[in-house]
Amino acid sequence: MASEVLPELLEAVRRFVDKRLIPLEAQVDEADEVPADVVADMKALGLFGLSIPEEYGGLGLGMEDEALVAMEFGRTSPAFRSVFGSTVGIGSQGIVMDGTDAQKRAYLPRLASGELISSFCLTEPDAGSDAASLRTRARRDGDAYVLDGTKRYITNADKADVFTVMARTADTPKPADGVTAFIVEAATPGLKIGRPERKMGQRGAHVCDVVFDGCRVPADRVIGGSKGEGRGFRTAMKVIDRGRLHIAAVCVGTAGRLVQEMRRYALERRQFGKPIADFQLVQAMIADSETERCAARALVLEAARQRDTGAGVTKEASMAKYFASEMVGRVADRAVQVFGGAGYIADYGIERFYRDVRLFRLYEGTSQIQQLVIAREVLKDQDA
Ligand SMILES: Cc1cc2nc3c(=O)[nH]c(=O)nc-3n(C[C@H](O)[C@H](O)[C@H](O)COP(=O)(O)OP(=O)(O)OC[C@H]3O[C@@H](n4cnc5c(N)ncnc54)[C@H](O)[C@@H]3O)c2cc1C
């Protein structure tokens, strides 16, 4: 069903990106805020429900379809995608994948419509790459759990109505086995949001601390219900596999935009009496960028198709995210070079992309963590 609406959806997103979002890129960077009417249009387009099943009011896209939409969105500032990215991805998928029927009914329709914004709280001041060592505590107290601890760099925390929170319910020999996932509403007493951090790029998308201080969460908000205790880290890792493919697809889209920007500028800009596009050293930068973009696209779509068959894609998602995020970093660097001095000047917008794409190599697992995952999977599987 979802695939039937895909061509129409892709066309609508393409138009929206070209007509509505690209003209606003500089303004959003300057104001550090996506305008409210743009967010309303995103809701109307159904973007908050991309990955939520149709029975809960979403579009129910498979991974390949979602990747194609993410590639379209990648063609503009990543801050726009972030508006719905944390709800579509890491914020809601824990409920979709492992939530009880009651949890799905209570939250998914409102997430799909954009009525509720969600965020994902895994990282802490002392637990980043080593996420399983997280220290936020959830202590059982009657029919509730009491949460204490601090989560760091949480995307959309200042806008979120509901959080998926990973907290420790037990001290187990393997730290990951003592982690439980909770659905926590933003209005819960004892939950506080810090000030948005100042960042290198992706201005318009905010990250803040989320602090839990004696925050009482009903026991029926454990994702997966009574069977969910101790399963939170597994939920988080499944969610992140999907998230990595989504981010990889965004990187492919951004690389496509940058190749187009390089092409346009190289044909227009003249030096030594001819367009710089005539110089083979400039052509090499464009050729390398386009080749790498297409290689990343193939890798992302292959992994997404594999996931749609129900196969595990831990290695493939890491490879896609690793290659695509490093690739777009190289492409953005070449784009600055093709633009020459203009590449360094804010009015041309290329330096903004250069700053924006740097994040893709850091969040949802740094490049080094992707390398470790890929190597682990290869080393344990002789047929890899
Ligand atoms: C803008 C932004 C948005 C974010 N959004 C969210 C969010 O919504 N929710 C959330 O939970 N988190 C979020 N994060 C957190 C992000 O996922 C972490 O920053 C990231 O996983 C890295 O953790 P860290 O910053 O603690 O770095 P560290 O883990 O301290 O890593 C520092 C360096 O050491 C390297 N390193 C660490 N361990 C190893 C190892 N074993 N082998 C080799 N190298 C290693 C890393 O690759 C890196 O180069 C966000 C971060 C940012 C900056």
The ligand as a MOL file (V3000), in Angstrom:
LIG
                    3D

  0  0  0     0  0            999 V3000
M  V30 BEGIN CTAB
M  V30 COUNTS 53 58 0 0 0
M  V30 BEGIN ATOM
M  V30 1 C 24.1180 17.4970 17.4050 0
M  V30 2 C 24.0270 16.1690 18.1400 0
M  V30 3 C 22.8070 15.5280 18.2290 0
M  V30 4 C 22.6970 14.3450 18.9700 0
M  V30 5 N 21.4560 13.7640 19.1560 0
M  V30 6 C 21.3360 12.7240 20.0330 0
M  V30 7 C 20.0410 12.2280 20.4030 0
M  V30 8 O 19.0010 12.7040 19.9210 0
M  V30 9 N 19.9700 11.2410 21.3140 0
M  V30 10 C 21.0830 10.6790 21.8850 0
M  V30 11 O 20.9360 9.7820 22.6980 0
M  V30 12 N 22.3260 11.1260 21.5480 0
M  V30 13 C 22.4820 12.1400 20.6440 0
M  V30 14 N 23.7300 12.6250 20.3310 0
M  V30 15 C 24.9140 12.0130 20.9420 0
M  V30 16 C 25.7970 11.2660 19.9470 0
M  V30 17 O 25.1680 10.0780 19.5310 0
M  V30 18 C 27.1530 11.0450 20.6290 0
M  V30 19 O 27.7690 12.3350 20.7180 0
M  V30 20 C 28.0360 10.0870 19.8640 0
M  V30 21 O 27.5200 8.7750 19.9290 0
M  V30 22 C 29.4900 10.0710 20.3750 0
M  V30 23 O 29.5360 9.9900 21.7520 0
M  V30 24 P 30.4640 11.0420 22.5560 0
M  V30 25 O 30.1000 12.3940 22.0740 0
M  V30 26 O 30.3350 10.7650 24.0020 0
M  V30 27 O 31.9400 10.7410 22.0810 0
M  V30 28 P 32.9550 9.6910 22.7380 0
M  V30 29 O 32.2890 8.3670 22.8610 0
M  V30 30 O 33.5600 10.2920 23.9430 0
M  V30 31 O 34.0480 9.5790 21.5930 0
M  V30 32 C 35.1570 10.4640 21.4560 0
M  V30 33 C 36.0780 9.8900 20.3850 0
M  V30 34 O 36.5740 8.6120 20.8010 0
M  V30 35 C 36.2850 7.6370 19.8170 0
M  V30 36 N 36.0380 6.3440 20.4510 0
M  V30 37 C 35.2160 6.0720 21.5120 0
M  V30 38 N 35.2470 4.7600 21.7820 0
M  V30 39 C 36.0790 4.1740 20.8860 0
M  V30 40 C 36.5080 2.8340 20.6470 0
M  V30 41 N 36.0820 1.8110 21.3860 0
M  V30 42 N 37.3840 2.6220 19.6270 0
M  V30 43 C 37.8310 3.6510 18.8570 0
M  V30 44 N 37.4450 4.9340 19.0400 0
M  V30 45 C 36.5770 5.1860 20.0410 0
M  V30 46 C 35.0450 8.1660 19.0920 0
M  V30 47 O 34.9010 7.5960 17.7990 0
M  V30 48 C 35.3740 9.6450 19.0490 0
M  V30 49 O 36.2560 9.8960 17.9870 0
M  V30 50 C 23.8620 13.7810 19.5620 0
M  V30 51 C 25.1010 14.4230 19.4120 0
M  V30 52 C 25.1880 15.6030 18.7310 0
M  V30 53 C 26.5350 16.2940 18.6480 0
M  V30 END ATOM
M  V30 BEGIN BOND
M  V30 1 1 1 2
M  V30 2 1 2 3
M  V30 3 2 2 52
M  V30 4 2 3 4
M  V30 5 1 4 5
M  V30 6 1 4 50
M  V30 7 2 5 6
M  V30 8 1 6 7
M  V30 9 1 6 13
M  V30 10 2 7 8
M  V30 11 1 7 9
M  V30 12 1 9 10
M  V30 13 2 10 11
M  V30 14 1 10 12
M  V30 15 2 12 13
M  V30 16 1 13 14
M  V30 17 1 14 15
M  V30 18 1 14 50
M  V30 19 1 15 16
M  V30 20 1 16 17
M  V30 21 1 16 18
M  V30 22 1 18 19
M  V30 23 1 18 20
M  V30 24 1 20 21
M  V30 25 1 20 22
M  V30 26 1 22 23
M  V30 27 1 23 24
M  V30 28 2 24 25
M  V30 29 1 24 26
M  V30 30 1 24 27
M  V30 31 1 27 28
M  V30 32 2 28 29
M  V30 33 1 28 30
M  V30 34 1 28 31
M  V30 35 1 31 32
M  V30 36 1 32 33
M  V30 37 1 33 34
M  V30 38 1 33 48
M  V30 39 1 34 35
M  V30 40 1 35 36
M  V30 41 1 35 46
M  V30 42 1 36 37
M  V30 43 1 36 45
M  V30 44 2 37 38
M  V30 45 1 38 39
M  V30 46 1 39 40
M  V30 47 2 39 45
M  V30 48 1 40 41
M  V30 49 2 40 42
M  V30 50 1 42 43
M  V30 51 2 43 44
M  V30 52 1 44 45
M  V30 53 1 46 47
M  V30 54 1 46 48
M  V30 55 1 48 49
M  V30 56 2 50 51
M  V30 57 1 51 52
M  V30 58 1 52 53
M  V30 END BOND
M  V30 END CTAB
M  END
